[in-house]
Amino acid sequence: MRLTDSEIYLDPAESREIAILSHAHSDHIGRHDHFIATAPTASFLRARNGHDLKGTELRYREPASFGGYEIELFSAGHILGSAMVRVRKAGQTLLYTGDFRLRPSLTAEPADVPQCDSLIMESTYGSPEWKFPSRELLGAQLADLVRSITRRGKTAVLLAYSLGKAQETCRMLAGSGVSIVLHPIAARLSEIYEKHGVKLGDFEIWSLQSQLFSHRTTTDLRGKALIVAPHMRSDIQRIRNKETVALTGWALGVRPRTTDHALPLSDHADFEELLEVVERSAAKIVHVTHGSVRFARELRKRGVQAEFLRGRPQMKLF
């Protein structure tokens, strides 16, 4: 999405002159001429896409002017450094949520939803049946499951994305008596978390290259819990005597067929949280994207002017 009469884009997929980045997941970042983001997002971006990238780092609620627009970032609660973006011009405000979560996280800043005239929001879990359990309940279920696996001398392989969910999982298991090991990619990003003041608890790193990490490394996974991204299939296949646990919001519906267990751990908002962000923003019109067309219908039932944006051409922002 491009801001009208400017070269400023919101989470563009292609390389752009100026890109405002809501967070540093791979489907939201690229190599742009200039980026605008929070300091943690900038750290993750450079670690993933190159330390030569240039940009402007903004604190939350710190207005800045670019191309005739006032830009302000607000915590989205999705992962560390994630931001909702409020854009102001000629007295009108637009809020772009990016990915967000309103319930408290152990490793991300609490969500902060500002008011706006127009709202562009994700709706990944935009149907009423999606209601996630609390972090406390999930943490207890996860610890019990992992302990039962490791007591049998097996390796608990926890399938969690390297940025965000891996760190949340690590923190959830801290103090549970479980020996935690991180895949090297997740470990690199975890060290950035710790540099930004987020303590994850004790963990080891699955690697032979001890000189590359500040934490202790190991190759012995027996009776431990390994946190690894689900797409690292070749690495996962190397592990013997394992039980896999998918950590995904979709587990609330159907357990993935390719794993032994699944728990509904999500860093996205559930249906009630989606409704809440609409209410808190006080937006007069809501544009729904990245999810279910059903959510726009649900909003219209509640008297909200809403439309679904998938497949539409570039919309005019202001």
Beta strands, then each sheet from edge to edge (+ up, - down):
strand 1: 8-10
strand 2: 18-20
strand 3: 34-37
strand 4: 55-57
strand 5: 64-66
strand 6: 69-75
strand 7: 83-89
strand 8: 92-96
strand 9: 118-123
strand 10: 155-159
strand 11: 180-182
strand 12: 204-206
strand 13: 217-218
strand 14: 225-228
strand 15: 242-247
strand 16: 261-263
strand 17: 285-291
strand 18: 305-308
sheet 1: 1+ 2+ 3+ 4+
sheet 2: 5+ 6- 7+ 8- 9- 17- 18-
sheet 3: 13+ 12+ 11+ 14+ 10+ 15+ 16+
end
